[in-house]
Amino acid sequence: MLSFSRIMLFFSRIILSFSRTILSVLLWFEFMLNFFSFLLSKVSYINLIYNPNLIALRYLL
C-alpha cells in the first residue's frame, strides 16, 4: 500500500508540473496576443487620424 501511494504521489507531481508549464505557456501566449492587439489598435487609430482620404472626407463633410 505504501508503494502505491508513492507511485500516486510521483504521478501527481508529474501532472502538477506539466499543468504548471502549460498554464505558464498559455499565460505568455495570452499576454503576447493582448500586446499585439493593443499595438494593432494603436496603429489603426493613428492611421484613422492621419489618413489623407479621411481628412479630405472630413473637409468635404
PDB file of N, H, CA, C and O in Angstrom:
ATOM      1  N   MET A   1       0.823  -1.204   0.000  1.00  0.00           N
ATOM      2  CA  MET A   1       0.000   0.000   0.000  1.00  0.00           C
ATOM      3  C   MET A   1       0.866   1.267   0.000  1.00  0.00           C
ATOM      4  O   MET A   1       0.517   2.274  -0.616  1.00  0.00           O
ATOM      5  N   LEU A   2       1.980   1.193   0.691  1.00  0.00           N
ATOM      6  H   LEU A   2       2.263   0.375   1.192  1.00  0.00           H
ATOM      7  CA  LEU A   2       2.874   2.345   0.745  1.00  0.00           C
ATOM      8  C   LEU A   2       3.462   2.635  -0.635  1.00  0.00           C
ATOM      9  O   LEU A   2       3.577   3.794  -1.031  1.00  0.00           O
ATOM     10  N   SER A   3       3.827   1.599  -1.355  1.00  0.00           N
ATOM     11  H   SER A   3       3.734   0.656  -1.033  1.00  0.00           H
ATOM     12  CA  SER A   3       4.394   1.806  -2.685  1.00  0.00           C
ATOM     13  C   SER A   3       3.347   2.395  -3.633  1.00  0.00           C
ATOM     14  O   SER A   3       3.669   3.226  -4.482  1.00  0.00           O
ATOM     15  N   PHE A   4       2.090   1.960  -3.482  1.00  0.00           N
ATOM     16  H   PHE A   4       1.829   1.285  -2.792  1.00  0.00           H
ATOM     17  CA  PHE A   4       1.029   2.509  -4.320  1.00  0.00           C
ATOM     18  C   PHE A   4       0.851   4.002  -4.073  1.00  0.00           C
ATOM     19  O   PHE A   4       0.687   4.768  -5.022  1.00  0.00           O
ATOM     20  N   SER A   5       0.882   4.422  -2.816  1.00  0.00           N
ATOM     21  H   SER A   5       1.016   3.799  -2.045  1.00  0.00           H
ATOM     22  CA  SER A   5       0.735   5.853  -2.515  1.00  0.00           C
ATOM     23  C   SER A   5       1.939   6.643  -3.014  1.00  0.00           C
ATOM     24  O   SER A   5       1.804   7.788  -3.444  1.00  0.00           O
ATOM     25  N   ARG A   6       3.119   6.025  -2.956  1.00  0.00           N
ATOM     26  H   ARG A   6       3.229   5.095  -2.606  1.00  0.00           H
ATOM     27  CA  ARG A   6       4.313   6.696  -3.502  1.00  0.00           C
ATOM     28  C   ARG A   6       4.202   6.878  -5.008  1.00  0.00           C
ATOM     29  O   ARG A   6       4.547   7.931  -5.543  1.00  0.00           O
ATOM     30  N   ILE A   7       3.720   5.849  -5.684  1.00  0.00           N
ATOM     31  H   ILE A   7       3.440   4.993  -5.249  1.00  0.00           H
ATOM     32  CA  ILE A   7       3.543   5.935  -7.138  1.00  0.00           C
ATOM     33  C   ILE A   7       2.519   7.014  -7.478  1.00  0.00           C
ATOM     34  O   ILE A   7       2.719   7.790  -8.412  1.00  0.00           O
ATOM     35  N   MET A   8       1.433   7.063  -6.728  1.00  0.00           N
ATOM     36  H   MET A   8       1.271   6.433  -5.969  1.00  0.00           H
ATOM     37  CA  MET A   8       0.418   8.085  -6.976  1.00  0.00           C
ATOM     38  C   MET A   8       0.969   9.488  -6.715  1.00  0.00           C
ATOM     39  O   MET A   8       0.656  10.428  -7.447  1.00  0.00           O
ATOM     40  N   LEU A   9       1.775   9.623  -5.689  1.00  0.00           N
ATOM     41  H   LEU A   9       2.029   8.860  -5.095  1.00  0.00           H
ATOM     42  CA  LEU A   9       2.400  10.911  -5.389  1.00  0.00           C
ATOM     43  C   LEU A   9       3.344  11.338  -6.516  1.00  0.00           C
ATOM     44  O   LEU A   9       3.372  12.502  -6.916  1.00  0.00           O
ATOM     45  N   PHE A  10       4.103  10.384  -7.011  1.00  0.00           N
ATOM     46  H   PHE A  10       4.080   9.438  -6.687  1.00  0.00           H
ATOM     47  CA  PHE A  10       5.023  10.660  -8.109  1.00  0.00           C
ATOM     48  C   PHE A  10       4.263  11.139  -9.351  1.00  0.00           C
ATOM     49  O   PHE A  10       4.637  12.125  -9.986  1.00  0.00           O
ATOM     50  N   PHE A  11       3.173  10.406  -9.684  1.00  0.00           N
ATOM     51  H   PHE A  11       2.869   9.605  -9.169  1.00  0.00           H
ATOM     52  CA  PHE A  11       2.392  10.795 -10.856  1.00  0.00           C
ATOM     53  C   PHE A  11       1.703  12.144 -10.649  1.00  0.00           C
ATOM     54  O   PHE A  11       1.589  12.931 -11.589  1.00  0.00           O
ATOM     55  N   SER A  12       1.254  12.409  -9.451  1.00  0.00           N
ATOM     56  H   SER A  12       1.346  11.770  -8.687  1.00  0.00           H
ATOM     57  CA  SER A  12       0.606  13.701  -9.199  1.00  0.00           C
ATOM     58  C   SER A  12       1.609  14.847  -9.319  1.00  0.00           C
ATOM     59  O   SER A  12       1.269  15.930  -9.795  1.00  0.00           O
ATOM     60  N   ARG A  13       2.855  14.600  -8.882  1.00  0.00           N
ATOM     61  H   ARG A  13       3.132  13.720  -8.495  1.00  0.00           H
ATOM     62  CA  ARG A  13       3.886  15.636  -9.051  1.00  0.00           C
ATOM     63  C   ARG A  13       4.166  15.895 -10.529  1.00  0.00           C
ATOM     64  O   ARG A  13       4.303  17.044 -10.948  1.00  0.00           O
ATOM     65  N   ILE A  14       4.250  14.828 -11.309  1.00  0.00           N
ATOM     66  H   ILE A  14       4.139  13.895 -10.968  1.00  0.00           H
ATOM     67  CA  ILE A  14       4.486  14.984 -12.750  1.00  0.00           C
ATOM     68  C   ILE A  14       3.343  15.754 -13.402  1.00  0.00           C
ATOM     69  O   ILE A  14       3.572  16.666 -14.196  1.00  0.00           O
ATOM     70  N   ILE A  15       2.114  15.381 -13.062  1.00  0.00           N
ATOM     71  H   ILE A  15       1.928  14.639 -12.417  1.00  0.00           H
ATOM     72  CA  ILE A  15       0.948  16.043 -13.645  1.00  0.00           C
ATOM     73  C   ILE A  15       0.903  17.508 -13.223  1.00  0.00           C
ATOM     74  O   ILE A  15       0.558  18.375 -14.027  1.00  0.00           O
ATOM     75  N   LEU A  16       1.246  17.786 -11.980  1.00  0.00           N
ATOM     76  H   LEU A  16       1.526  17.082 -11.328  1.00  0.00           H
ATOM     77  CA  LEU A  16       1.234  19.160 -11.484  1.00  0.00           C
ATOM     78  C   LEU A  16       2.263  20.020 -12.217  1.00  0.00           C
ATOM     79  O   LEU A  16       1.962  21.141 -12.627  1.00  0.00           O
ATOM     80  N   SER A  17       3.465  19.499 -12.377  1.00  0.00           N
ATOM     81  H   SER A  17       3.710  18.589 -12.043  1.00  0.00           H
ATOM     82  CA  SER A  17       4.492  20.283 -13.074  1.00  0.00           C
ATOM     83  C   SER A  17       4.122  20.488 -14.542  1.00  0.00           C
ATOM     84  O   SER A  17       4.364  21.556 -15.106  1.00  0.00           O
ATOM     85  N   PHE A  18       3.537  19.466 -15.155  1.00  0.00           N
ATOM     86  H   PHE A  18       3.340  18.599 -14.697  1.00  0.00           H
ATOM     87  CA  PHE A  18       3.118  19.569 -16.548  1.00  0.00           C
ATOM     88  C   PHE A  18       2.023  20.613 -16.712  1.00  0.00           C
ATOM     89  O   PHE A  18       2.064  21.426 -17.635  1.00  0.00           O
ATOM     90  N   SER A  19       1.050  20.590 -15.819  1.00  0.00           N
ATOM     91  H   SER A  19       1.016  19.930 -15.069  1.00  0.00           H
ATOM     92  CA  SER A  19      -0.037  21.571 -15.897  1.00  0.00           C
ATOM     93  C   SER A  19       0.482  22.978 -15.624  1.00  0.00           C
ATOM     94  O   SER A  19      -0.004  23.947 -16.207  1.00  0.00           O
ATOM     95  N   ARG A  20       1.465  23.089 -14.741  1.00  0.00           N
ATOM     96  H   ARG A  20       1.860  22.302 -14.267  1.00  0.00           H
ATOM     97  CA  ARG A  20       2.049  24.400 -14.458  1.00  0.00           C
ATOM     98  C   ARG A  20       2.742  24.970 -15.695  1.00  0.00           C
ATOM     99  O   ARG A  20       2.589  26.152 -16.000  1.00  0.00           O
ATOM    100  N   THR A  21       3.501  24.142 -16.404  1.00  0.00           N
ATOM    101  H   THR A  21       3.626  23.181 -16.156  1.00  0.00           H
ATOM    102  CA  THR A  21       4.170  24.637 -17.609  1.00  0.00           C
ATOM    103  C   THR A  21       3.147  24.998 -18.681  1.00  0.00           C
ATOM    104  O   THR A  21       3.311  26.000 -19.377  1.00  0.00           O
ATOM    105  N   ILE A  22       2.094  24.194 -18.822  1.00  0.00           N
ATOM    106  H   ILE A  22       1.961  23.381 -18.256  1.00  0.00           H
ATOM    107  CA  ILE A  22       1.062  24.512 -19.808  1.00  0.00           C
ATOM    108  C   ILE A  22       0.393  25.834 -19.454  1.00  0.00           C
ATOM    109  O   ILE A  22       0.120  26.654 -20.330  1.00  0.00           O
ATOM    110  N   LEU A  23       0.130  26.035 -18.163  1.00  0.00           N
ATOM    111  H   LEU A  23       0.351  25.368 -17.451  1.00  0.00           H
ATOM    112  CA  LEU A  23      -0.509  27.274 -17.724  1.00  0.00           C
ATOM    113  C   LEU A  23       0.395  28.480 -17.991  1.00  0.00           C
ATOM    114  O   LEU A  23      -0.086  29.523 -18.433  1.00  0.00           O
ATOM    115  N   SER A  24       1.674  28.350 -17.732  1.00  0.00           N
ATOM    116  H   SER A  24       2.065  27.503 -17.373  1.00  0.00           H
ATOM    117  CA  SER A  24       2.579  29.478 -17.973  1.00  0.00           C
ATOM    118  C   SER A  24       2.686  29.792 -19.466  1.00  0.00           C
ATOM    119  O   SER A  24       2.736  30.959 -19.857  1.00  0.00           O
ATOM    120  N   VAL A  25       2.722  28.746 -20.300  1.00  0.00           N
ATOM    121  H   VAL A  25       2.682  27.799 -19.983  1.00  0.00           H
ATOM    122  CA  VAL A  25       2.771  28.966 -21.753  1.00  0.00           C
ATOM    123  C   VAL A  25       1.500  29.651 -22.228  1.00  0.00           C
ATOM    124  O   VAL A  25       1.553  30.561 -23.056  1.00  0.00           O
ATOM    125  N   LEU A  26       0.354  29.217 -21.704  1.00  0.00           N
ATOM    126  H   LEU A  26       0.311  28.478 -21.031  1.00  0.00           H
ATOM    127  CA  LEU A  26      -0.907  29.841 -22.096  1.00  0.00           C
ATOM    128  C   LEU A  26      -0.984  31.293 -21.642  1.00  0.00           C
ATOM    129  O   LEU A  26      -1.484  32.148 -22.373  1.00  0.00           O
ATOM    130  N   LEU A  27      -0.496  31.570 -20.449  1.00  0.00           N
ATOM    131  H   LEU A  27      -0.091  30.875 -19.855  1.00  0.00           H
ATOM    132  CA  LEU A  27      -0.497  32.951 -19.970  1.00  0.00           C
ATOM    133  C   LEU A  27       0.412  33.834 -20.807  1.00  0.00           C
ATOM    134  O   LEU A  27       0.057  34.970 -21.122  1.00  0.00           O
ATOM    135  N   TRP A  28       1.584  33.320 -21.170  1.00  0.00           N
ATOM    136  H   TRP A  28       1.873  32.397 -20.914  1.00  0.00           H
ATOM    137  CA  TRP A  28       2.506  34.076 -22.011  1.00  0.00           C
ATOM    138  C   TRP A  28       1.893  34.333 -23.381  1.00  0.00           C
ATOM    139  O   TRP A  28       2.013  35.428 -23.931  1.00  0.00           O
ATOM    140  N   PHE A  29       1.223  33.294 -23.935  1.00  0.00           N
ATOM    141  H   PHE A  29       1.125  32.405 -23.488  1.00  0.00           H
ATOM    142  CA  PHE A  29       0.589  33.439 -25.241  1.00  0.00           C
ATOM    143  C   PHE A  29      -0.529  34.481 -25.186  1.00  0.00           C
ATOM    144  O   PHE A  29      -0.689  35.287 -26.102  1.00  0.00           O
ATOM    145  N   GLU A  30      -1.291  34.449 -24.103  1.00  0.00           N
ATOM    146  H   GLU A  30      -1.161  33.795 -23.358  1.00  0.00           H
ATOM    147  CA  GLU A  30      -2.373  35.419 -23.962  1.00  0.00           C
ATOM    148  C   GLU A  30      -1.824  36.831 -23.816  1.00  0.00           C
ATOM    149  O   GLU A  30      -2.392  37.775 -24.363  1.00  0.00           O
ATOM    150  N   PHE A  31      -0.726  36.984 -23.085  1.00  0.00           N
ATOM    151  H   PHE A  31      -0.264  36.216 -22.640  1.00  0.00           H
ATOM    152  CA  PHE A  31      -0.109  38.306 -22.935  1.00  0.00           C
ATOM    153  C   PHE A  31       0.379  38.839 -24.285  1.00  0.00           C
ATOM    154  O   PHE A  31       0.172  40.008 -24.609  1.00  0.00           O
ATOM    155  N   MET A  32       1.030  37.969 -25.069  1.00  0.00           N
ATOM    156  H   MET A  32       1.198  37.019 -24.806  1.00  0.00           H
ATOM    157  CA  MET A  32       1.515  38.402 -26.370  1.00  0.00           C
ATOM    158  C   MET A  32       0.363  38.760 -27.301  1.00  0.00           C
ATOM    159  O   MET A  32       0.452  39.721 -28.065  1.00  0.00           O
ATOM    160  N   LEU A  33      -0.720  37.984 -27.234  1.00  0.00           N
ATOM    161  H   LEU A  33      -0.792  37.203 -26.613  1.00  0.00           H
ATOM    162  CA  LEU A  33      -1.884  38.266 -28.062  1.00  0.00           C
ATOM    163  C   LEU A  33      -2.495  39.610 -27.691  1.00  0.00           C
ATOM    164  O   LEU A  33      -2.856  40.397 -28.566  1.00  0.00           O
ATOM    165  N   ASN A  34      -2.611  39.872 -26.399  1.00  0.00           N
ATOM    166  H   ASN A  34      -2.318  39.233 -25.688  1.00  0.00           H
ATOM    167  CA  ASN A  34      -3.157  41.163 -25.962  1.00  0.00           C
ATOM    168  C   ASN A  34      -2.245  42.315 -26.359  1.00  0.00           C
ATOM    169  O   ASN A  34      -2.716  43.383 -26.749  1.00  0.00           O
ATOM    170  N   PHE A  35      -0.934  42.092 -26.259  1.00  0.00           N
ATOM    171  H   PHE A  35      -0.551  41.224 -25.943  1.00  0.00           H
ATOM    172  CA  PHE A  35       0.017  43.137 -26.624  1.00  0.00           C
ATOM    173  C   PHE A  35      -0.065  43.467 -28.109  1.00  0.00           C
ATOM    174  O   PHE A  35      -0.072  44.637 -28.493  1.00  0.00           O
ATOM    175  N   PHE A  36      -0.128  42.414 -28.956  1.00  0.00           N
ATOM    176  H   PHE A  36      -0.122  41.464 -28.644  1.00  0.00           H
ATOM    177  CA  PHE A  36      -0.198  42.666 -30.393  1.00  0.00           C
ATOM    178  C   PHE A  36      -1.524  43.284 -30.804  1.00  0.00           C
ATOM    179  O   PHE A  36      -1.562  44.116 -31.711  1.00  0.00           O
ATOM    180  N   SER A  37      -2.609  42.894 -30.154  1.00  0.00           N
ATOM    181  H   SER A  37      -2.579  42.219 -29.417  1.00  0.00           H
ATOM    182  CA  SER A  37      -3.895  43.515 -30.476  1.00  0.00           C
ATOM    183  C   SER A  37      -3.905  44.983 -30.044  1.00  0.00           C
ATOM    184  O   SER A  37      -4.490  45.833 -30.715  1.00  0.00           O
ATOM    185  N   PHE A  38      -3.243  45.271 -28.903  1.00  0.00           N
ATOM    186  H   PHE A  38      -2.768  44.581 -28.358  1.00  0.00           H
ATOM    187  CA  PHE A  38      -3.130  46.660 -28.456  1.00  0.00           C
ATOM    188  C   PHE A  38      -2.329  47.482 -29.460  1.00  0.00           C
ATOM    189  O   PHE A  38      -2.714  48.602 -29.797  1.00  0.00           O
ATOM    190  N   LEU A  39      -1.202  46.922 -29.945  1.00  0.00           N
ATOM    191  H   LEU A  39      -0.889  46.013 -29.671  1.00  0.00           H
ATOM    192  CA  LEU A  39      -0.392  47.637 -30.937  1.00  0.00           C
ATOM    193  C   LEU A  39      -1.165  47.854 -32.226  1.00  0.00           C
ATOM    194  O   LEU A  39      -1.096  48.928 -32.824  1.00  0.00           O
ATOM    195  N   LEU A  40      -1.902  46.837 -32.656  1.00  0.00           N
ATOM    196  H   LEU A  40      -1.958  45.964 -32.171  1.00  0.00           H
ATOM    197  CA  LEU A  40      -2.676  46.972 -33.885  1.00  0.00           C
ATOM    198  C   LEU A  40      -3.779  48.011 -33.737  1.00  0.00           C
ATOM    199  O   LEU A  40      -4.058  48.755 -34.676  1.00  0.00           O
ATOM    200  N   SER A  41      -4.401  48.067 -32.580  1.00  0.00           N
ATOM    201  H   SER A  41      -4.174  47.462 -31.817  1.00  0.00           H
ATOM    202  CA  SER A  41      -5.442  49.081 -32.376  1.00  0.00           C
ATOM    203  C   SER A  41      -4.824  50.477 -32.394  1.00  0.00           C
ATOM    204  O   SER A  41      -5.412  51.406 -32.948  1.00  0.00           O
ATOM    205  N   LYS A  42      -3.630  50.636 -31.786  1.00  0.00           N
ATOM    206  H   LYS A  42      -3.152  49.881 -31.336  1.00  0.00           H
ATOM    207  CA  LYS A  42      -2.974  51.938 -31.816  1.00  0.00           C
ATOM    208  C   LYS A  42      -2.605  52.336 -33.247  1.00  0.00           C
ATOM    209  O   LYS A  42      -2.793  53.484 -33.648  1.00  0.00           O
ATOM    210  N   VAL A  43      -2.078  51.378 -34.009  1.00  0.00           N
ATOM    211  H   VAL A  43      -1.925  50.445 -33.683  1.00  0.00           H
ATOM    212  CA  VAL A  43      -1.680  51.666 -35.388  1.00  0.00           C
ATOM    213  C   VAL A  43      -2.896  52.026 -36.237  1.00  0.00           C
ATOM    214  O   VAL A  43      -2.839  52.955 -37.043  1.00  0.00           O
ATOM    215  N   SER A  44      -3.990  51.297 -36.060  1.00  0.00           N
ATOM    216  H   SER A  44      -4.036  50.542 -35.405  1.00  0.00           H
ATOM    217  CA  SER A  44      -5.180  51.609 -36.856  1.00  0.00           C
ATOM    218  C   SER A  44      -5.768  52.957 -36.437  1.00  0.00           C
ATOM    219  O   SER A  44      -6.324  53.677 -37.266  1.00  0.00           O
ATOM    220  N   TYR A  45      -5.645  53.304 -35.130  1.00  0.00           N
ATOM    221  H   TYR A  45      -5.193  52.720 -34.456  1.00  0.00           H
ATOM    222  CA  TYR A  45      -6.138  54.606 -34.678  1.00  0.00           C
ATOM    223  C   TYR A  45      -5.317  55.736 -35.289  1.00  0.00           C
ATOM    224  O   TYR A  45      -5.871  56.744 -35.729  1.00  0.00           O
ATOM    225  N   ILE A  46      -3.989  55.566 -35.316  1.00  0.00           N
ATOM    226  H   ILE A  46      -3.539  54.747 -34.959  1.00  0.00           H
ATOM    227  CA  ILE A  46      -3.123  56.578 -35.934  1.00  0.00           C
ATOM    228  C   ILE A  46      -3.410  56.677 -37.432  1.00  0.00           C
ATOM    229  O   ILE A  46      -3.416  57.768 -38.002  1.00  0.00           O
ATOM    230  N   ASN A  47      -3.647  55.525 -38.060  1.00  0.00           N
ATOM    231  H   ASN A  47      -3.642  54.639 -37.597  1.00  0.00           H
ATOM    232  CA  ASN A  47      -3.973  55.509 -39.480  1.00  0.00           C
ATOM    233  C   ASN A  47      -5.294  56.222 -39.730  1.00  0.00           C
ATOM    234  O   ASN A  47      -5.439  56.908 -40.742  1.00  0.00           O
ATOM    235  N   LEU A  48      -6.251  56.074 -38.837  1.00  0.00           N
ATOM    236  H   LEU A  48      -6.134  55.517 -38.015  1.00  0.00           H
ATOM    237  CA  LEU A  48      -7.523  56.778 -38.993  1.00  0.00           C
ATOM    238  C   LEU A  48      -7.349  58.281 -38.829  1.00  0.00           C
ATOM    239  O   LEU A  48      -8.013  59.064 -39.509  1.00  0.00           O
ATOM    240  N   ILE A  49      -6.453  58.687 -37.924  1.00  0.00           N
ATOM    241  H   ILE A  49      -5.914  58.052 -37.372  1.00  0.00           H
ATOM    242  CA  ILE A  49      -6.271  60.126 -37.695  1.00  0.00           C
ATOM    243  C   ILE A  49      -5.551  60.757 -38.886  1.00  0.00           C
ATOM    244  O   ILE A  49      -5.961  61.810 -39.373  1.00  0.00           O
ATOM    245  N   TYR A  50      -4.477  60.115 -39.357  1.00  0.00           N
ATOM    246  H   TYR A  50      -4.143  59.259 -38.961  1.00  0.00           H
ATOM    247  CA  TYR A  50      -3.615  60.746 -40.358  1.00  0.00           C
ATOM    248  C   TYR A  50      -3.856  60.244 -41.775  1.00  0.00           C
ATOM    249  O   TYR A  50      -3.032  60.476 -42.660  1.00  0.00           O
ATOM    250  N   ASN A  51      -4.970  59.562 -42.000  1.00  0.00           N
ATOM    251  H   ASN A  51      -5.639  59.373 -41.282  1.00  0.00           H
ATOM    252  CA  ASN A  51      -5.263  59.108 -43.357  1.00  0.00           C
ATOM    253  C   ASN A  51      -5.714  60.313 -44.190  1.00  0.00           C
ATOM    254  O   ASN A  51      -6.694  60.968 -43.835  1.00  0.00           O
ATOM    255  N   PRO A  52      -5.022  60.616 -45.282  1.00  0.00           N
ATOM    256  CA  PRO A  52      -5.376  61.822 -46.056  1.00  0.00           C
ATOM    257  C   PRO A  52      -6.760  61.724 -46.695  1.00  0.00           C
ATOM    258  O   PRO A  52      -7.440  62.738 -46.849  1.00  0.00           O
ATOM    259  N   ASN A  53      -7.178  60.527 -47.064  1.00  0.00           N
ATOM    260  H   ASN A  53      -6.625  59.704 -46.939  1.00  0.00           H
ATOM    261  CA  ASN A  53      -8.527  60.387 -47.630  1.00  0.00           C
ATOM    262  C   ASN A  53      -9.586  60.754 -46.603  1.00  0.00           C
ATOM    263  O   ASN A  53     -10.581  61.405 -46.922  1.00  0.00           O
ATOM    264  N   LEU A  54      -9.360  60.331 -45.375  1.00  0.00           N
ATOM    265  H   LEU A  54      -8.552  59.802 -45.116  1.00  0.00           H
ATOM    266  CA  LEU A  54     -10.335  60.650 -44.329  1.00  0.00           C
ATOM    267  C   LEU A  54     -10.303  62.133 -43.982  1.00  0.00           C
ATOM    268  O   LEU A  54     -11.332  62.717 -43.639  1.00  0.00           O
ATOM    269  N   ILE A  55      -9.113  62.747 -44.072  1.00  0.00           N
ATOM    270  H   ILE A  55      -8.278  62.273 -44.351  1.00  0.00           H
ATOM    271  CA  ILE A  55      -9.030  64.188 -43.800  1.00  0.00           C
ATOM    272  C   ILE A  55      -9.789  64.960 -44.883  1.00  0.00           C
ATOM    273  O   ILE A  55     -10.514  65.911 -44.589  1.00  0.00           O
ATOM    274  N   ALA A  56      -9.612  64.540 -46.134  1.00  0.00           N
ATOM    275  H   ALA A  56      -9.023  63.768 -46.373  1.00  0.00           H
ATOM    276  CA  ALA A  56     -10.339  65.187 -47.226  1.00  0.00           C
ATOM    277  C   ALA A  56     -11.840  64.957 -47.077  1.00  0.00           C
ATOM    278  O   ALA A  56     -12.646  65.845 -47.356  1.00  0.00           O
ATOM    279  N   LEU A  57     -12.195  63.781 -46.642  1.00  0.00           N
ATOM    280  H   LEU A  57     -11.540  63.060 -46.415  1.00  0.00           H
ATOM    281  CA  LEU A  57     -13.615  63.484 -46.445  1.00  0.00           C
ATOM    282  C   LEU A  57     -14.185  64.326 -45.313  1.00  0.00           C
ATOM    283  O   LEU A  57     -15.345  64.736 -45.358  1.00  0.00           O
ATOM    284  N   ARG A  58     -13.363  64.582 -44.295  1.00  0.00           N
ATOM    285  H   ARG A  58     -12.421  64.249 -44.258  1.00  0.00           H
ATOM    286  CA  ARG A  58     -13.816  65.420 -43.183  1.00  0.00           C
ATOM    287  C   ARG A  58     -14.054  66.862 -43.663  1.00  0.00           C
ATOM    288  O   ARG A  58     -15.013  67.516 -43.254  1.00  0.00           O
ATOM    289  N   TYR A  59     -13.149  67.341 -44.545  1.00  0.00           N
ATOM    290  H   TYR A  59     -12.370  66.810 -44.877  1.00  0.00           H
ATOM    291  CA  TYR A  59     -13.341  68.702 -45.052  1.00  0.00           C
ATOM    292  C   TYR A  59     -14.552  68.779 -45.968  1.00  0.00           C
ATOM    293  O   TYR A  59     -15.249  69.793 -46.007  1.00  0.00           O
ATOM    294  N   LEU A  60     -14.800  67.685 -46.716  1.00  0.00           N
ATOM    295  H   LEU A  60     -14.234  66.862 -46.684  1.00  0.00           H
ATOM    296  CA  LEU A  60     -15.967  67.683 -47.594  1.00  0.00           C
ATOM    297  C   LEU A  60     -17.264  67.669 -46.792  1.00  0.00           C
ATOM    298  O   LEU A  60     -18.241  68.317 -47.166  1.00  0.00           O
ATOM    299  N   LEU A  61     -17.266  66.937 -45.704  1.00  0.00           N
ATOM    300  H   LEU A  61     -16.473  66.410 -45.400  1.00  0.00           H
ATOM    301  CA  LEU A  61     -18.484  66.875 -44.888  1.00  0.00           C
ATOM    302  C   LEU A  61     -18.554  68.116 -43.996  1.00  0.00           C
ATOM    303  O   LEU A  61     -19.502  68.269 -43.224  1.00  0.00           O
TER     304      LEU A  61
END
